[in-house]
Amino acid sequence: MAEDEHNPVASMIDFTTNTEASPEETVPPLTGPFPLQTEVLACQMSSWYPTFSNLQHEETNESTSLTKKKRKNVTIATIILQGDSLPNDFQDYLTSDGVRLPLGATKLSSCAPNESKDNDDDGWSSDENDENSDGDDNNENDETDAPKQFHFPELNEQITAAVEDMGGAIIPKLNWSTPKDAGWVNGGSIKCQTPGDVYLLLKSSDFCLHDVLMQSLKECKDYCNDSTTDETTTTTQQLPPLQLSLRKWCTLYPSMEFRCFVRRHGLLAISQRNHTQHYPHLMQDWPQIQDVLVDFFYDYVRKQFADGTIENYVVDLYLDKKDRVWILDFNPWSQSTDSLLFEWSELLTMDDEEVDCDDDSGNDEELRLLPDFRIVETNQQVRQDPLASYRAPIDTIDLASMVGGDAKQFEEFMKQCQKPSEMQ
């Protein structure tokens, strides 16, 4: 899901009250839609992956009497762990304070420094013990304040096996989100080669915490939070189990990733996925790319996603060098999904007659109207990276704001700071 870039304003909306906020409490108006729970649940990896990793059907063209074979697999290889496959306290670990790796987890492959052989602690922690500090503290208090040590030996083995089966590297993903916002702790990448990489990324990601807390469902317009004014009715909201997906690491060209917006079963619009770069070759290639993506959508996605029961959603596609299209992810038709080069107000107000594909005739060819296709046409149209704010410690951002956001003043301030190597 995009997983993606969550709109912070969305989490401020409360559907449980009709009380109007005071002017001081008013939040900026949202331009995007709120989804239903069924729409969000359909975008879980476990909901759509089995369908698109094992397509087994053929389609007959009546006009030519030719049989068109469809690809069996149109998405990236993934292993999904849920239920008994995950430790009972895995969710407790993800919501616990600090960043400490579980006992026995393989050391990090990317950015963690090599520790002394005498140090048996395999984890990071925000409150590591210092034997030389606070020597007069009561031992009982030390034991009480000590963080819980988690141990997931079976999960470690499953992650290690998945890494080996998938060529040496994987990408972790929870129900909807990958830890894209936490790549800075893993050498700037979400590529994982050890269980330690996986744990560190999941623990450091706000996107993944959003999944653990099931915020995507709690923000739905039909979500019930157990509160009710009906004296005879008690509503209990059933939330899905936490899922951990281990996806094969693939080297993808960002210029060939595209986000497709689907409304009323029709392909409404397509946006360049990475809008932080201008790719000159797209200026020439986009008409051919559009044709390939449109054909793929109607051949593979439209009637297959959620068995055709969801009419509004967003799907991310990738076009490889052989002109094969691959499904990367599904996202709900929601204000929490980044609309990229479009505005949600545009997507919501496009002429229905131009995009309505809710037709029972079965003749898709007549309904394949070309979508609005947008790319970054010049360097001046490049957008700010939505993940940029996650690539620096919050203290650094606070310091920058203290000097008024002036880059030169901030640089001069940092020059005056003592470097760790200069400390005695």
C-alpha positions, 0 to 999 in steps of 0.5 A: 500500500503504499504504503505508502505515504500516509496523509497525517491529516487523515489520522486527525479525523474522528468519525465518532462525533458530530461535534463541530471543532472550534476555529482553533481546532479546525484542520485543513479540509481533505480533498480525497475520499474516505474508503470502506473497510472492504476496500482497504482489506482488499488491498492487503497483500494476502487478499490479492497476491494469491490471485495474481501469482497463480492466474490459470485461465484462457480467453477465446477471441470469438472474432478470430477463434484464437485462444489467447494464453495469459501469464500465470504470474504477474506479480513479484514472488512473496512469502506471507506469514500470518497467524501461527506463522508469527510469534504471539508477541511479535506485535508487542515487539513492534510496539515496544519502546526502543530499537532492540533486535530480538535475541539471536537475530543475525547482525545487520548486513548494511549499516550496523558497525561490527561489535566486539567479539566479547559483546553478546548483544545482537541488538540496537537499543535506545537504552543500552546498559552502561556498566560504568554509569549510575553505579549506585542505582538499586539493582532491583530498580535496574531489573524492573526497568530493564526492557523485555528481551524478545526471542523469535528463533522460528521467525529468524529461520523463516526469514533466513530461508526466504532470503535464500529462496529468493536469491539473497535479498528480500523486502519486508511488508506488513498488511499494507505498507513497506518501511520506505520511510526507514531506509535511512537506518539500513544504508538508504535501502529497504533491501534485507539480507538478514533477519536483523535487517527486517526487524530494524526496518520494521521497528524504525518505520512509522508506516509500519506502525500505522499498519500494526495499529490498523489505522487504515481501517480505523480511518474508514468511514464505516469503522465502528470503535465499540462506542454506541448510543443504542442501549440495546446494541454493542458493536465490536470491530473485528480487525484482521491479524497482523501479516508479514510479507517477505517479497523478492528483492528486484532491481527496478527502474523507477522511471518505469513504475506507474500508478493507475487510478481506477474508478467505477471499474475503469482506468481513469488516470495514470501517473509517473510513480516517481515524480521526484525525477524528470526522465526524458525518454518518457516524453517519447515513449509514453504513448506506447507505455500507455497502450501496454498498461491499458491492455494489461489492466483490462486483460489481467486486473479489472475483473480479477481484483477482488473478483470485480467487487471493488470498483474504486482502487489504485494499482501500482504497475511496473513495465520491464524491458520485455514490455511485460507488466508486473503488479507491485501493489494495490492501494485503496481509493483514499485520501491516504494514497498519494495522488502524485501528479494529480489532485484528488479533487481532479480524480473525483470530478472527472466526467463519469461518461468518460470513465464509466466501465460499469457495463454488463455487456462483456465487451471490454474492447469498446470500453477501453477509453484512454486514461489521462496519462501524466509524466514529469515533462521538465525539470521544473515540474519535479515534485518534492520527495515525500520521504525526504522528511524521514531521512534526517533525525528529528533533532536535526530538523528541529535545529534547522527550524531554530535558525529559521530554515536558512541553510547557510546559518544551519551549516555554520551552526553545525560547524561549531558543534563538536564532532564525536572524533574530537571528544576525549 
